Amino acid sequence: MRTATPVPWLLTLTKTPEGAVRLKSLLRDLLGLKDIRVHDASFDGVGLVVDVTPTSRRPRCSRCGRVGSGYDRQRGRRWRHLDLAGMQLHLRYDVRRVSCKRCAAVVVEAVPWAEPSSWFTRPFEDHVGYLAQRSDKTTVSDLMRIAWETVGSIIQRVVARRRDGDPLDGLTTIGVDELSYRRHHEYVTVVVDHATARVVWARPGKNAATLKAFFDELGPERCSKLEAVTVDMSAAYIKAVTEATPAAKIVFDRFHVQRLAHAAVDEVRRDEVRQAAPDGRAALKRTRWPLQKNPWNLTQGEREKLSALTKTNRRLYRAYLLKESLVSVLDRKQVNVAATKLDEWITWATRSRLEPFRRLARTVRGYADGILAYVQSGLSNGRTEALNGKARTITRRAYGFHSASGLIALLKLCCSGIKMVPVYHYPGSTH
Ligand SMILES: [Zn+2]
């Protein structure tokens, strides 16, 4: 419960100078921050406010780190630090602005406990980062008593601090995928390193220009080291990959091929439902899930529904077989066998008198090289499927971030190998 009662300055409670010194050093030990001097403390409506200054007298530019001359002060700026006994703890300091010769600008001074743009101390931010890797949005927000949107900007800074070397170094096989968020209205393009199963790059958008930005960042030398790139069959990504790395092999993501086959079956099913007599309609509707499944995952009941189809609806059953046989081509181990089987499949699908499959056959013919490249390399975004699943969960959690930058930071925090540990503090230790 908040109290509105004014509480006296703590140091006025001590009667002697020795007592004041002892209280200051107690407070400094409690804060556990480096290069900080404590002057006083008081309570306000939400917790303890500790007045501090950096130990260095002369201000440093927060952009270049150079000592500069003080320009003016921003009175009473506060930074939230780790809670103390369940109470919010704020640092308060009249932060200076520095007139920096090197930057030719007036810049806020660097303070030892926080990033220049942040209203939180680094240990507080790291604590949020640890929680954001592991818990849901409400837990992080409630426990830390900060808005979810604020969590987004905090983890951007955490990720920037934790970035260990350049994640774009040493890439040979990568996967490109798009993730939708905001109820499929917005997209981010994500690049995954197949060797480490880590997200190495992400940016809002899903067109050729988005992916081109990745290759620009990678540069010609590192581009030339790329051996294979897995993508879905989107013309935009294919264009960007072929232009940037003509030598790299394009591999089509098998899960994307499978999704197209699933979609074709479903289209046939919906057509059949529309044309069926009212009594047959319900039975056809119930076949939706069995038709999507792999044969070995079917329950006895589902298997019966499917076998009934062989008599009641041969078109739909044909669609199911077409889907399954395309999947089995992808399961082949030898490329030449797969190539023959894929040719046979294209012929079959073209003659199937099922329009969705005739269209799919044209797509598959156009992209046959990339599909067979999967059989040869075994590379697929699905190989990092666990990562993809994780990334998709994260996009759901990121709901509430106003911009893509929060989502991208959360993706990098959780999927790029950053190890966060809980923030502990012991007597005598500093953060
Ligand atoms: Zn500077």
Residues whose N, C-alpha, C, O or C-beta is under 5 A from the ligand:
A	BS01	ZN	C61 R63 C64 G65 C100 R102 C103
